[in-house]
């Protein structure tokens, strides 16, 4: 079991962290429906945006001083995610206390320039992939449509089902990419996954991203 800023993650729950290392090939741009062809989404010009997480998002207060373990985990996840996406820039990390979901709301990303949403999307496939991790847990990762919303760019989500013994845990992460911002949203459980299960499908995290993104990203 891993503990992060009071977040206790069992081996199945570590699927949430594993999600931060990959992206999917499905996107949804402004004024589109999920799964609309990427070429159609690129037609409209996207203004320059910058990530600037406020003190409160989604009605949840920020955790002003995450533990060193939490900070290290978020840094590691962001480093891997930006490497996979092929982007770099000024890192942005924020942890919020989501009491409604009894979870930690995590917002990670970078501010930069010259990002190509299509380049990111071309790297990753959306076909379901199953693997056994180092602890023997079975992880099945599936790419699903994401909703970019009014800020445009491209949005993708990944949904992971982790099976360890009798426990099955579902968790998701959603990403977005504009020419100047790369961001992701996910939830970390507050409790030990061995004692309880959680189900956070991509539809839930996508809806969360749709609400959170306008609060953490503003026009430059």
Protein Blocks (a to p, Z undefined) as FASTA:
>chain_A
ZZeehiacdfklmmmmmmmmpccfbdcdehiaehiafklmmmpccddddddddfbeghia
cdfbacfklmmmmmmmmmmmmmmnopacdddddddddfknopacdddddddehiafklmm
mmpccbdcddddfkopacddddddddebjngpjdddddddddehjbccdddddddddfkb
ccddddddfbdfklpccdddfklmmmmmmmmmmmmpccZZ
